[in-house]
Amino acid sequence: MTDPLHQELLKLAQEAARRAGELLRDGRPADLAVAATKSSPIDVVTEMDIAAEKLITDLISAHRPDDGFLGEEGASVQGTSGVRWVIDPLDGTVNYLYGLPTWAVSIAAEQDGETVVGVVYAPMRGETYHAVRGAGAWATGAWEGERALACRPAPPLDQALVSTGFNYVSEVRAHQADVAQRLIPLLRDIRRSGSAAVDLSDVAAGRLDGYYERGLHPWDLAAGDLIAREAGALTGGRPGERPAHHLTVAATPGVFEPLQQLLEDFGAWHD
């Protein structure tokens, strides 16, 4: 039976993601401006990122005032309850800025340092993905009711469709492009959506065979990583390690290990 606390956290995450997603979708101004930059001049944050994070943290704090927060746009509260929320209010900011549809709200809840709940809401798809640790991964969308998610049966690596992302620091991007160039001939193809949360959810939904990226932060991957794992995917970083800033890999079993080994051989984690 699912822990009642985890169900409480799930419902709160779903409500916060829905409200933030609606704010972003319906409140996007025609003259949307860049409010600041992050790692480089092309790694932007908009006024809507900030507004969405405030909506999420205010809503959760009203229900659970003792919880901690870690948010991309600056939310950082230690908390005393043992629960911490890891929030990316707008994953895929550049897509959003340009009016492209692939962006999402990502909210995860950790209990004593372990992710127990993950929700990814992609408003322009009309889809929400969610997982509770030990209870599988699920999605709602254009279909009726909730749909259980399961990653794809593993194809041979040369028939695998794999997604990735690129950092906004030019030197890192150049190295990532070199890795991708070496990898492409060994796969069916590579995709680049611009949202780690969506890519991880797509692995869970069987729309991708694998995904890898260097340079992710906890808020980029916390929810999507749990969703992918609960759908049967394997996730990690370098061999024997958990997903981390220097490398995140998620793939259907059978694709995961050879993909991870190629990334290790190609030095995908190097600075």
VOMIPA-591259 format. One record per residue: residue number from 1; residue in three letters; x, y negated, z negated of N, C-alpha, C in turn. Coordinates in steps of 0.02 Angstrom, whole numbers, plus 50000, padded with zeros to 5 digits. Layout:
DORO  nr rest   n_u   n_v   n_w  ca_u  ca_v  ca_w   c_u   c_v   c_w
DORO NUM  Ala     X     Y     Z     X     Y     Z     X     Y     Z
...
//
This chain:
DORO  nr rest   n_u   n_v   n_w  ca_u  ca_v  ca_w   c_u   c_v   c_w
DORO   1  Met 50043 50060 50000 50000 50000 50000 50044 49938 50000
DORO   2  Thr 50024 49888 50038 50064 49826 50042 50059 49787 49977
DORO   3  Asp 50115 49761 49957 50119 49720 49896 50071 49661 49902
DORO   4  Pro 50028 49649 49851 49982 49592 49854 50018 49526 49863
DORO   5  Leu 50077 49518 49833 50115 49456 49842 50134 49447 49915
DORO   6  His 50155 49501 49948 50174 49496 50018 50114 49477 50062
DORO   7  Gln 50055 49503 50045 49995 49483 50082 49979 49410 50071
DORO   8  Glu 49988 49387 50010 49978 49315 49996 50026 49272 50037
DORO   9  Leu 50089 49292 50038 50139 49255 50076 50124 49256 50150
DORO  10  Leu 50101 49314 50175 50084 49319 50246 50028 49272 50265
DORO  11  Lys 49975 49272 50226 49917 49228 50242 49937 49155 50240
DORO  12  Leu 49979 49137 50192 50002 49068 50188 50047 49050 50247
DORO  13  Ala 50091 49095 50266 50134 49083 50324 50093 49076 50388
DORO  14  Gln 50043 49119 50396 50001 49115 50455 49963 49049 50459
DORO  15  Glu 49937 49027 50402 49900 48964 50401 49947 48905 50415
DORO  16  Ala 50005 48906 50384 50053 48851 50396 50076 48850 50468
DORO  17  Ala 50091 48908 50497 50113 48911 50566 50058 48888 50614
DORO  18  Arg 49996 48908 50599 49940 48888 50643 49932 48812 50642
DORO  19  Arg 49932 48783 50582 49922 48711 50577 49979 48672 50610
DORO  20  Ala 50040 48695 50598 50098 48661 50628 50096 48668 50703
DORO  21  Gly 50079 48728 50728 50075 48738 50800 50022 48695 50832
DORO  22  Glu 49966 48687 50799 49913 48644 50826 49934 48571 50827
DORO  23  Leu 49970 48551 50774 49996 48482 50773 50043 48471 50831
DORO  24  Leu 50088 48518 50842 50136 48510 50896 50103 48513 50965
DORO  25  Arg 50056 48559 50974 50023 48566 51038 49978 48507 51053
DORO  26  Asp 49937 48487 51005 49886 48437 51017 49910 48366 51005
DORO  27  Gly 49963 48359 50966 49986 48293 50948 50047 48269 50986
DORO  28  Arg 50069 48308 51035 50129 48289 51072 50117 48224 51110
DORO  29  Pro 50154 48170 51092 50143 48106 51126 50172 48107 51197
DORO  30  Ala 50141 48068 51240 50165 48065 51309 50235 48036 51313
DORO  31  Asp 50251 47992 51265 50317 47960 51265 50360 47990 51210
DORO  32  Leu 50357 48056 51203 50395 48091 51151 50468 48070 51153
DORO  33  Ala 50493 48051 51095 50561 48024 51092 50607 48071 51053
DORO  34  Val 50671 48065 51067 50722 48100 51029 50736 48061 50965
DORO  35  Ala 50726 48094 50907 50736 48060 50844 50808 48063 50820
DORO  36  Ala 50844 48114 50839 50913 48123 50817 50945 48178 50858
DORO  37  Thr 51009 48189 50848 51043 48246 50878 51071 48289 50823
DORO  38  Lys 51085 48353 50840 51109 48401 50791 51183 48413 50804
DORO  39  Ser 51199 48468 50838 51269 48487 50847 51304 48448 50902
DORO  40  Ser 51265 48420 50948 51294 48383 51004 51240 48338 51032
DORO  41  Pro 51257 48291 51077 51207 48245 51104 51150 48280 51142
DORO  42  Ile 51159 48343 51163 51105 48377 51199 51067 48425 51154
DORO  43  Asp 51085 48428 51091 51049 48470 51042 51005 48423 51002
DORO  44  Val 50942 48417 51023 50901 48362 50999 50852 48384 50945
DORO  45  Val 50828 48334 50907 50771 48343 50862 50722 48287 50879
DORO  46  Thr 50659 48303 50885 50609 48253 50901 50571 48234 50838
DORO  47  Glu 50533 48180 50844 50491 48158 50788 50441 48213 50769
DORO  48  Met 50423 48257 50816 50374 48308 50802 50403 48366 50762
DORO  49  Asp 50468 48381 50771 50500 48431 50728 50493 48411 50655
DORO  50  Ile 50507 48348 50642 50507 48323 50573 50436 48325 50544
DORO  51  Ala 50387 48303 50584 50318 48303 50561 50293 48374 50548
DORO  52  Ala 50312 48421 50591 50289 48491 50582 50320 48522 50520
DORO  53  Glu 50384 48509 50507 50415 48537 50447 50383 48508 50384
DORO  54  Lys 50367 48444 50384 50335 48414 50325 50266 48445 50314
DORO  55  Leu 50228 48456 50368 50163 48488 50361 50170 48557 50328
DORO  56  Ile 50218 48596 50352 50227 48664 50326 50248 48663 50253
DORO  57  Thr 50297 48623 50236 50321 48623 50167 50269 48594 50119
DORO  58  Asp 50232 48544 50141 50180 48516 50098 50125 48567 50085
DORO  59  Leu 50104 48602 50137 50051 48652 50130 50072 48708 50083
DORO  60  Ile 50133 48735 50094 50156 48790 50052 50166 48768 49980
DORO  61  Ser 50195 48709 49971 50208 48683 49904 50144 48672 49865
DORO  62  Ala 50091 48654 49900 50027 48644 49866 50000 48709 49837
DORO  63  His 50015 48765 49869 49992 48830 49845 50043 48864 49800
DORO  64  Arg 50108 48853 49813 50161 48887 49777 50217 48837 49760
DORO  65  Pro 50205 48796 49708 50251 48741 49694 50320 48762 49669
DORO  66  Asp 50328 48825 49649 50392 48847 49621 50436 48882 49672
DORO  67  Asp 50414 48888 49734 50453 48922 49786 50508 48876 49813
DORO  68  Gly 50559 48907 49841 50613 48870 49873 50602 48863 49947
DORO  69  Phe 50642 48820 49979 50637 48809 50051 50706 48802 50082
DORO  70  Leu 50712 48827 50144 50768 48813 50187 50739 48799 50256
DORO  71  Gly 50744 48735 50278 50714 48716 50342 50765 48685 50388
DORO  72  Glu 50754 48693 50452 50802 48666 50501 50808 48591 50497
DORO  73  Glu 50752 48557 50483 50754 48484 50484 50767 48454 50415
DORO  74  Gly 50797 48493 50370 50822 48464 50308 50790 48489 50244
DORO  75  Ala 50735 48526 50248 50704 48551 50187 50752 48597 50151
DORO  76  Ser 50768 48580 50088 50814 48621 50049 50795 48614 49975
DORO  77  Val 50761 48666 49949 50739 48667 49880 50758 48735 49851
DORO  78  Gln 50788 48735 49793 50810 48798 49764 50752 48842 49743
DORO  79  Gly 50704 48815 49706 50647 48853 49683 50664 48896 49623
DORO  80  Thr 50612 48920 49588 50621 48960 49528 50582 49025 49529
DORO  81  Ser 50545 49038 49582 50499 49096 49585 50531 49159 49612
DORO  82  Gly 50590 49153 49644 50619 49210 49679 50598 49215 49751
DORO  83  Val 50553 49170 49772 50530 49168 49842 50559 49105 49875
DORO  84  Arg 50587 49115 49935 50611 49059 49974 50583 49063 50045
DORO  85  Trp 50561 49007 50070 50534 49002 50138 50588 48976 50185
DORO  86  Val 50597 49011 50241 50648 48993 50291 50610 48972 50353
DORO  87  Ile 50616 48909 50372 50570 48878 50419 50606 48846 50478
DORO  88  Asp 50584 48864 50537 50601 48825 50597 50535 48798 50624
DORO  89  Pro 50522 48734 50613 50457 48707 50631 50445 48703 50706
DORO  90  Leu 50500 48703 50744 50494 48699 50817 50555 48731 50848
DORO  91  Asp 50550 48795 50861 50605 48832 50892 50596 48829 50968
DORO  92  Gly 50643 48796 51001 50636 48782 51072 50622 48708 51083
DORO  93  Thr 50657 48666 51045 50643 48594 51047 50653 48564 51116
DORO  94  Val 50706 48585 51151 50719 48556 51217 50663 48576 51265
DORO  95  Asn 50639 48639 51261 50581 48658 51302 50522 48612 51287
DORO  96  Tyr 50509 48602 51223 50453 48559 51202 50461 48488 51228
DORO  97  Leu 50522 48462 51223 50535 48394 51246 50521 48386 51320
DORO  98  Tyr 50536 48438 51359 50526 48435 51431 50457 48458 51453
DORO  99  Gly 50415 48479 51407 50348 48503 51425 50347 48575 51448
DORO 100  Leu 50400 48613 51434 50401 48684 51451 50365 48723 51396
DORO 101  Pro 50333 48780 51412 50289 48813 51364 50322 48858 51313
DORO 102  Thr 50385 48876 51322 50416 48925 51278 50446 48892 51216
DORO 103  Trp 50404 48885 51165 50426 48860 51100 50380 48890 51048
DORO 104  Ala 50402 48889 50986 50364 48923 50933 50378 48892 50865
DORO 105  Val 50333 48906 50819 50342 48892 50748 50363 48958 50716
DORO 106  Ser 50417 48957 50677 50443 49017 50646 50446 49007 50570
DORO 107  Ile 50412 49051 50533 50411 49047 50460 50424 49116 50431
DORO 108  Ala 50473 49121 50387 50488 49183 50352 50486 49170 50277
DORO 109  Ala 50468 49221 50240 50471 49218 50167 50520 49271 50142
DORO 110  Glu 50567 49250 50101 50614 49295 50069 50595 49305 49996
DORO 111  Gln 50604 49365 49973 50595 49380 49902 50660 49408 49876
DORO 112  Asp 50690 49374 49828 50754 49395 49800 50806 49407 49855
DORO 113  Gly 50806 49364 49905 50857 49366 49957 50842 49410 50017
DORO 114  Glu 50788 49449 50015 50770 49492 50071 50706 49467 50105
DORO 115  Thr 50708 49466 50172 50649 49442 50209 50593 49493 50203
DORO 116  Val 50535 49470 50180 50478 49515 50169 50418 49498 50214
DORO 117  Val 50417 49437 50241 50363 49415 50284 50392 49373 50340
DORO 118  Gly 50367 49383 50401 50387 49342 50457 50328 49326 50502
DORO 119  Val 50322 49264 50522 50269 49242 50568 50300 49198 50622
DORO 120  Val 50286 49213 50684 50306 49172 50741 50243 49156 50780
DORO 121  Tyr 50227 49091 50786 50168 49069 50823 50192 49032 50885
DORO 122  Ala 50171 49056 50943 50188 49025 51008 50124 48995 51037
DORO 123  Pro 50110 48932 51022 50045 48903 51040 50029 48903 51115
DORO 124  Met 50078 48891 51158 50064 48887 51229 50051 48956 51259
DORO 125  Arg 50071 49009 51225 50052 49077 51243 49986 49097 51212
DORO 126  Gly 49967 49061 51159 49909 49082 51121 49921 49146 51083
DORO 127  Glu 49983 49157 51062 50001 49220 51029 50035 49207 50962
DORO 128  Thr 50019 49249 50913 50052 49248 50848 50078 49318 50833
DORO 129  Tyr 50140 49322 50813 50172 49385 50795 50185 49383 50720
DORO 130  His 50174 49439 50686 50187 49439 50614 50208 49508 50590
DORO 131  Ala 50243 49508 50535 50265 49571 50505 50271 49562 50430
DORO 132  Val 50257 49616 50394 50271 49622 50323 50318 49682 50316
DORO 133  Arg 50370 49674 50277 50419 49728 50270 50386 49794 50251
DORO 134  Gly 50399 49845 50291 50372 49911 50278 50302 49922 50304
DORO 135  Ala 50272 49872 50336 50202 49878 50359 50193 49869 50434
DORO 136  Gly 50248 49870 50472 50243 49864 50544 50238 49792 50567
DORO 137  Ala 50238 49784 50633 50233 49718 50664 50170 49716 50707
DORO 138  Trp 50140 49657 50709 50074 49650 50740 50072 49584 50778
DORO 139  Ala 50023 49579 50823 50014 49517 50861 49941 49506 50876
DORO 140  Thr 49922 49443 50880 49857 49424 50905 49868 49379 50966
DORO 141  Gly 49820 49383 51013 49827 49344 51074 49762 49344 51113
DORO 142  Ala 49768 49347 51179 49709 49346 51222 49667 49409 51216
DORO 143  Trp 49697 49462 51191 49662 49525 51181 49619 49522 51117
DORO 144  Glu 49578 49572 51107 49534 49574 51049 49571 49605 50989
DORO 145  Gly 49567 49571 50932 49594 49598 50871 49670 49596 50868
DORO 146  Glu 49698 49629 50817 49770 49634 50809 49797 49693 50848
DORO 147  Arg 49855 49683 50878 49887 49737 50916 49953 49755 50882
DORO 148  Ala 49961 49820 50870 50025 49844 50841 50080 49836 50893
DORO 149  Leu 50137 49812 50871 50194 49802 50915 50242 49860 50911
DORO 150  Ala 50270 49878 50968 50321 49930 50971 50369 49914 51027
DORO 151  Cys 50433 49918 51012 50483 49904 51064 50480 49958 51118
DORO 152  Arg 50509 49942 51175 50506 49986 51233 50548 50049 51223
DORO 153  Pro 50529 50104 51256 50574 50162 51259 50640 50140 51292
DORO 154  Ala 50695 50166 51269 50760 50143 51292 50774 50165 51364
DORO 155  Pro 50789 50118 51408 50812 50136 51475 50887 50145 51475
DORO 156  Pro 50916 50171 51529 50990 50166 51535 51010 50093 51533
DORO 157  Leu 51069 50080 51508 51090 50010 51499 51087 49971 51564
DORO 158  Asp 51103 50004 51621 51103 49967 51684 51032 49952 51709
DORO 159  Gln 50981 49975 51673 50912 49958 51688 50880 49916 51633
DORO 160  Ala 50921 49891 51588 50895 49853 51531 50889 49778 51548
DORO 161  Leu 50832 49749 51529 50821 49678 51535 50838 49645 51468
DORO 162  Val 50886 49601 51468 50913 49573 51406 50909 49497 51410
DORO 163  Ser 50891 49467 51354 50888 49394 51350 50945 49368 51307
DORO 164  Thr 50963 49305 51318 51014 49273 51277 50999 49199 51272
DORO 165  Gly 51041 49163 51237 51035 49091 51232 51104 49060 51233
DORO 166  Phe 51106 48995 51242 51170 48960 51247 51174 48904 51196
DORO 167  Asn 51231 48897 51165 51243 48846 51115 51245 48777 51148
DORO 168  Tyr 51238 48725 51107 51239 48657 51134 51308 48624 51129
DORO 169  Val 51357 48659 51101 51426 48634 51100 51460 48659 51164
DORO 170  Ser 51489 48614 51203 51511 48630 51270 51563 48686 51271
DORO 171  Glu 51611 48687 51224 51662 48738 51224 51632 48807 51210
DORO 172  Val 51583 48809 51166 51550 48873 51150 51509 48896 51210
DORO 173  Arg 51474 48850 51243 51434 48867 51302 51478 48897 51357
DORO 174  Ala 51537 48869 51366 51581 48894 51418 51601 48967 51404
DORO 175  His 51615 48982 51341 51632 49051 51323 51572 49097 51331
DORO 176  Gln 51513 49073 51312 51453 49114 51320 51438 49128 51393
DORO 177  Ala 51451 49080 51435 51441 49090 51507 51488 49144 51534
DORO 178  Asp 51549 49145 51509 51597 49196 51530 51574 49265 51508
DORO 179  Val 51549 49271 51446 51523 49335 51423 51464 49357 51465
DORO 180  Ala 51418 49311 51479 51359 49328 51520 51379 49350 51590
DORO 181  Gln 51430 49318 51618 51453 49336 51685 51479 49407 51687
DORO 182  Arg 51513 49427 51634 51540 49495 51630 51485 49546 51617
DORO 183  Leu 51433 49524 51583 51380 49570 51563 51329 49582 51619
DORO 184  Ile 51314 49532 51658 51260 49536 51708 51267 49597 51754
DORO 185  Pro 51326 49612 51781 51330 49670 51827 51315 49737 51793
DORO 186  Leu 51315 49739 51727 51305 49801 51691 51233 49811 51668
DORO 187  Leu 51189 49762 51682 51119 49763 51659 51072 49756 51718
DORO 188  Arg 51008 49767 51706 50957 49751 51757 50959 49677 51772
DORO 189  Asp 50958 49636 51718 50961 49563 51727 50963 49531 51658
DORO 190  Ile 50977 49466 51658 50977 49426 51598 50925 49371 51603
DORO 191  Arg 50890 49358 51549 50842 49303 51545 50867 49253 51493
DORO 192  Arg 50842 49192 51497 50858 49140 51448 50796 49098 51437
DORO 193  Ser 50762 49109 51381 50698 49075 51369 50705 49008 51335
DORO 194  Gly 50756 49001 51292 50764 48939 51255 50736 48941 51185
DORO 195  Ser 50710 48999 51163 50684 49006 51095 50703 49074 51068
DORO 196  Ala 50745 49074 51016 50766 49138 50986 50707 49174 50954
DORO 197  Ala 50662 49136 50923 50603 49167 50890 50560 49203 50941
DORO 198  Val 50550 49173 51000 50510 49204 51052 50547 49265 51080
DORO 199  Asp 50612 49259 51091 50650 49316 51117 50646 49376 51070
DORO 200  Leu 50655 49366 51006 50652 49421 50958 50582 49451 50956
DORO 201  Ser 50531 49409 50961 50462 49434 50964 50449 49473 51028
DORO 202  Asp 50480 49452 51083 50473 49488 51146 50507 49556 51145
DORO 203  Val 50562 49562 51108 50591 49628 51098 50541 49672 51061
DORO 204  Ala 50510 49644 51009 50460 49681 50970 50401 49702 51012
DORO 205  Ala 50381 49659 51058 50321 49671 51099 50335 49714 51160
DORO 206  Gly 50398 49734 51171 50415 49776 51228 50422 49737 51293
DORO 207  Arg 50430 49672 51289 50439 49631 51348 50512 49623 51367
DORO 208  Leu 50556 49640 51321 50628 49639 51333 50657 49703 51304
DORO 209  Asp 50711 49727 51334 50746 49785 51306 50797 49764 51253
DORO 210  Gly 50820 49701 51257 50869 49678 51209 50878 49603 51211
DORO 211  Tyr 50913 49579 51161 50926 49507 51154 50990 49498 51114
DORO 212  Tyr 51030 49449 51132 51088 49433 51092 51100 49358 51097
DORO 213  Glu 51131 49331 51045 51149 49261 51046 51200 49246 50992
DORO 214  Arg 51244 49201 51007 51293 49176 50959 51272 49107 50936
DORO 215  Gly 51281 49092 50871 51269 49025 50847 51201 49014 50814
DORO 216  Leu 51164 49067 50800 51099 49059 50768 51107 49043 50694
DORO 217  His 51058 49008 50667 51055 48993 50596 50999 49035 50564
DORO 218  Pro 50997 49038 50498 50946 49080 50466 50875 49064 50488
DORO 219  Trp 50859 49000 50497 50791 48982 50517 50775 49004 50589
DORO 220  Asp 50826 49011 50631 50814 49034 50700 50791 49106 50703
DORO 221  Leu 50817 49147 50657 50808 49220 50666 50771 49255 50610
DORO 222  Ala 50759 49223 50553 50733 49259 50495 50667 49294 50510
DORO 223  Ala 50618 49257 50537 50553 49288 50551 50557 49337 50609
DORO 224  Gly 50589 49317 50664 50592 49360 50722 50631 49424 50711
DORO 225  Asp 50683 49421 50669 50721 49481 50654 50678 49533 50619
DORO 226  Leu 50638 49510 50569 50595 49557 50534 50542 49586 50582
DORO 227  Ile 50513 49544 50624 50462 49567 50671 50492 49620 50718
DORO 228  Ala 50551 49607 50744 50583 49655 50789 50597 49721 50753
DORO 229  Arg 50624 49718 50692 50639 49780 50656 50577 49820 50638
DORO 230  Glu 50524 49785 50620 50462 49820 50602 50428 49850 50664
DORO 231  Ala 50446 49826 50723 50421 49855 50786 50465 49912 50811
DORO 232  Gly 50516 49929 50772 50559 49986 50790 50625 49969 50822
DORO 233  Ala 50638 49905 50832 50702 49884 50860 50757 49889 50808
DORO 234  Leu 50818 49892 50832 50877 49886 50788 50905 49816 50794
DORO 235  Thr 50928 49789 50739 50958 49722 50740 51023 49723 50700
DORO 236  Gly 51068 49678 50719 51132 49674 50685 51172 49617 50713
DORO 237  Gly 51236 49616 50692 51283 49567 50718 51339 49604 50753
DORO 238  Arg 51400 49594 50729 51455 49636 50752 51444 49706 50723
DORO 239  Pro 51476 49758 50752 51464 49826 50728 51472 49832 50652
DORO 240  Gly 51420 49860 50621 51420 49869 50549 51398 49809 50509
DORO 241  Glu 51381 49754 50543 51362 49693 50507 51289 49675 50522
DORO 242  Arg 51261 49634 50478 51194 49607 50487 51196 49549 50537
DORO 243  Pro 51138 49530 50564 51137 49471 50607 51167 49411 50570
DORO 244  Ala 51207 49372 50606 51242 49316 50574 51252 49261 50626
DORO 245  His 51280 49206 50601 51290 49148 50644 51335 49164 50704
DORO 246  His 51386 49206 50693 51433 49220 50748 51404 49268 50800
DORO 247  Leu 51354 49309 50781 51322 49352 50830 51258 49383 50802
DORO 248  Thr 51206 49382 50842 51143 49417 50827 51126 49461 50887
DORO 249  Val 51111 49523 50874 51091 49571 50926 51027 49606 50903
DORO 250  Ala 50979 49612 50949 50918 49650 50935 50901 49688 50999
DORO 251  Ala 50885 49752 50991 50870 49792 51051 50834 49856 51031
DORO 252  Thr 50801 49885 51080 50771 49950 51070 50826 50001 51057
DORO 253  Pro 50813 50051 51013 50863 50103 51002 50883 50135 51068
DORO 254  Gly 50946 50147 51076 50971 50173 51139 51003 50119 51181
DORO 255  Val 50979 50058 51175 51010 50000 51208 51054 49963 51157
DORO 256  Phe 51034 49965 51094 51067 49924 51044 51142 49938 51039
DORO 257  Glu 51161 50000 51028 51232 50015 51017 51276 50001 51078
DORO 258  Pro 51257 50022 51139 51301 50005 51196 51304 49930 51209
DORO 259  Leu 51248 49895 51199 51248 49822 51208 51293 49790 51156
DORO 260  Gln 51285 49810 51094 51326 49782 51041 51401 49795 51053
DORO 261  Gln 51417 49855 51077 51487 49871 51090 51516 49830 51147
DORO 262  Leu 51476 49820 51200 51499 49777 51254 51512 49706 51229
DORO 263  Leu 51468 49681 51188 51477 49613 51161 51538 49609 51117
DORO 264  Glu 51552 49663 51080 51613 49666 51041 51675 49667 51087
DORO 265  Asp 51672 49708 51138 51729 49714 51185 51742 49648 51221
DORO 266  Phe 51687 49611 51237 51693 49548 51273 51708 49489 51227
DORO 267  Gly 51710 49501 51161 51724 49447 51114 51670 49396 51111
DORO 268  Ala 51607 49419 51114 51550 49372 51115 51545 49330 51051
DORO 269  Trp 51576 49353 50998 51572 49319 50934 51628 49268 50924
DORO 270  His 51676 49264 50970 51734 49220 50960 51715 49147 50963
DORO 271  Asp 51754 49106 50924 51748 49034 50929 51787 49010 50990
//
